[in-house]
Amino acid sequence: MTYRRPPALITPEPAPAPRPDLPERTPEDDPRARVYAFVHERLQGGRPPSLREVQTAVGFRSVESARLHLDALVRQGKLEKRAGARGYQLPAAEDTRRPVKLVPVLGRVQAGALTTAFEEREGELAVVGARADDEIFALRVRGESMTGAGILPGDFVIVRRQALAEAGDIVVALVDEEATVKRLVKRGRRTELHAENPAFPPIVPAPGTLTLLGKVIEVRRYFGSRN
């Protein structure tokens, strides 16, 4: 009788413990997981994505596919849906961000010579940390008079509506119903609006012709937004 040694038992190597400092890997063949990863990153950054942005990021052929996956994530409790075009949000228990407020983009403002003021809603931007009672709006900048302050043509300025400002603040102002973005300078009783580009002279409004629309609290720049 021949003795045969039983095969050695091979104990599988335990899976490595997950590292909290690394993001969870998303399977390439799981579109819903890719949708969630993209939306989660955008929401944590205070930039709720639109359906079109989700479609483009994940590579769906239609917006409807993006919506179906988002609604499935809502049913799974991973997202919450609120009113609005960018209404998908993280559940309150998972949302560690500061409050996010969607503010209207009200057309363009000249960073140069004065231009006729107008309001034409062009969309919305998400602003992080804004107080609920703040009235905030955004404007797209035209002109080069504020380049020295880092405000370039095509940038968005986020403005908190207020009628008063301190000397040195960058403001959006109306002078005889024409709008501009400039730095506020006070010389005694006289108020001036100064550019941050030596090619543009100061604007010295006549008494009673200056109205402050608000103070610039943030500047946004996006690739491809120059015009």
C-alpha positions in Angstrom: 0.0 0.0 0.0 1.5 3.3 -1.1 1.3 6.3 1.3 0.5 9.6 -0.2 1.0 12.8 1.6 -2.2 14.9 1.7 -1.9 18.2 -0.1 -0.8 21.1 2.0 -3.6 23.5 3.0 -3.0 27.0 1.7 -4.5 29.7 3.8 -5.6 32.6 1.7 -3.8 35.9 2.5 -6.2 38.2 4.3 -7.3 41.3 2.3 -5.4 44.4 3.3 -7.2 46.7 5.7 -8.8 49.7 4.0 -6.7 52.9 4.3 -8.7 55.9 5.4 -6.3 58.3 3.6 -7.1 56.8 0.2 -10.3 57.3 -1.7 -12.4 54.2 -2.3 -11.7 52.7 -5.7 -14.6 52.8 -8.2 -15.1 49.7 -10.4 -14.7 50.8 -14.1 -17.7 48.7 -15.0 -20.1 50.1 -12.4 -21.5 53.3 -13.9 -23.7 54.0 -10.8 -20.6 53.9 -8.6 -18.9 56.4 -11.0 -21.9 58.7 -10.8 -21.8 58.6 -7.0 -18.0 59.2 -6.9 -18.3 62.2 -9.2 -21.3 63.8 -7.5 -19.9 63.2 -4.0 -16.7 64.9 -4.9 -18.5 67.9 -6.5 -20.9 68.3 -3.5 -18.1 68.1 -1.0 -16.4 70.9 -3.0 -19.6 73.0 -2.9 -20.3 72.7 -6.6 -23.5 70.8 -7.2 -23.3 69.3 -10.7 -26.0 69.5 -13.3 -27.5 66.5 -15.1 -25.5 67.4 -18.2 -22.3 67.6 -16.2 -22.9 64.1 -14.7 -23.7 62.8 -18.2 -20.4 64.2 -19.6 -18.3 63.1 -16.7 -19.5 59.4 -16.7 -19.9 59.2 -20.5 -23.6 58.5 -20.8 -25.2 58.9 -24.2 -28.2 60.8 -22.7 -29.1 63.0 -19.8 -31.9 60.6 -19.0 -29.4 57.9 -18.1 -27.7 60.3 -15.6 -31.0 61.1 -14.1 -32.0 57.5 -13.7 -28.8 56.6 -11.8 -29.1 59.7 -9.6 -32.7 58.8 -8.7 -31.5 55.3 -7.9 -28.9 56.7 -5.5 -31.7 58.7 -3.9 -33.7 55.5 -3.4 -30.6 53.9 -1.9 -30.3 56.8 0.6 -26.9 57.9 -0.7 -28.3 61.2 -2.1 -31.2 63.5 -1.3 -33.2 65.3 -4.0 -34.4 68.9 -3.5 -36.0 71.4 -5.9 -33.9 73.0 -8.5 -31.7 72.1 -11.5 -28.8 71.1 -9.2 -31.0 69.7 -6.5 -29.1 66.5 -5.6 -27.5 66.8 -2.2 -25.6 64.6 0.3 -27.7 63.3 3.2 -27.4 65.6 6.3 -25.5 63.0 8.3 -22.8 62.8 5.6 -22.6 66.4 4.6 -19.6 67.9 6.4 -19.4 71.0 4.3 -20.2 74.5 5.3 -23.6 75.7 4.0 -23.8 76.1 0.2 -26.0 78.8 -1.4 -26.8 79.0 -5.1 -26.6 82.6 -6.2 -27.8 84.1 -9.5 -25.4 85.3 -12.2 -26.8 88.7 -13.2 -25.1 89.5 -16.4 -21.8 91.3 -16.8 -20.0 94.3 -15.2 -17.3 96.4 -16.7 -13.8 96.5 -15.2 -12.8 99.4 -17.3 -14.8 102.4 -18.5 -18.4 102.7 -17.2 -21.0 100.7 -19.0 -24.8 100.8 -18.9 -26.0 98.6 -16.0 -28.4 95.7 -16.6 -29.5 92.5 -15.0 -29.9 89.5 -17.2 -29.9 86.2 -15.4 -27.3 83.8 -16.9 -27.4 80.9 -14.4 -26.3 80.2 -10.9 -23.0 79.7 -8.9 -22.6 77.8 -5.7 -21.1 79.9 -2.8 -19.8 78.1 0.2 -20.2 79.5 3.7 -22.7 82.2 2.9 -25.1 83.2 5.7 -28.8 82.6 5.0 -29.7 86.3 5.3 -26.9 87.5 3.0 -28.2 88.7 -0.4 -25.5 87.6 -2.8 -25.2 87.7 -6.6 -22.5 87.1 -9.2 -21.4 89.1 -12.3 -19.1 88.2 -15.1 -16.3 90.7 -15.6 -15.5 92.5 -18.8 -12.4 94.8 -19.2 -8.9 94.9 -17.8 -9.0 97.7 -15.3 -8.8 95.4 -12.2 -6.0 93.0 -13.4 -3.7 94.3 -10.7 -6.2 92.9 -8.1 -6.2 89.5 -9.9 -9.6 90.2 -11.5 -9.3 89.2 -15.2 -11.8 89.4 -18.2 -14.2 86.5 -18.0 -13.8 86.0 -14.2 -16.9 86.0 -12.0 -17.1 88.3 -9.0 -19.3 87.2 -6.1 -20.9 90.2 -4.6 -22.7 90.7 -1.3 -25.3 93.3 -1.7 -24.7 96.3 0.7 -25.1 100.0 0.5 -22.0 100.9 2.5 -18.4 99.8 2.2 -15.0 100.6 3.8 -12.2 102.4 2.0 -10.1 99.8 0.2 -12.9 97.4 -0.5 -13.5 96.3 -4.1 -17.1 97.2 -4.9 -19.6 97.1 -7.7 -21.0 100.6 -8.0 -23.5 102.6 -10.1 -22.5 106.0 -11.3 -25.4 107.7 -13.1 -27.0 104.3 -13.7 -23.8 102.9 -15.3 -22.0 100.0 -13.5 -18.4 99.3 -12.8 -16.2 97.2 -10.5 -13.5 99.2 -8.8 -11.6 99.8 -5.5 -13.3 102.3 -3.2 -11.1 105.2 -2.1 -12.1 108.0 0.2 -10.4 111.4 0.3 -12.0 113.5 3.0 -15.6 113.8 2.0 -15.0 112.8 -1.6 -15.4 109.2 -2.8 -13.5 107.9 -5.7 -13.4 104.6 -7.6 -9.9 103.5 -8.5 -8.8 100.9 -11.1 -6.0 98.4 -10.4 -4.4 99.1 -13.7 -2.4 102.3 -14.4 -3.9 102.6 -17.9 -7.3 103.5 -16.4 -7.8 106.9 -14.6 -9.8 107.1 -11.3 -13.5 107.8 -11.5 -14.6 110.7 -9.4 -18.4 110.7 -9.2 -20.3 113.9 -8.8 -22.1 114.3 -5.5 -25.4 112.3 -5.5 -24.5 110.1 -8.5 -22.8 107.2 -6.8 -24.7 104.1 -5.6 -23.0 101.1 -4.1 -24.5 97.8 -5.2 -22.3 95.6 -3.1 -18.9 94.4 -2.0 -16.9 91.8 -3.9 -16.2 88.9 -1.5 -14.9 86.3 -3.9 -13.5 86.0 -7.5 -14.0 82.8 -9.5 -12.1 81.7 -12.6 -13.0 78.8 -14.8 -11.0 77.4 -17.8 -12.6 78.4 -21.0 -14.6 81.3 -19.5 -12.6 84.1 -21.3 -14.6 86.3 -23.6 
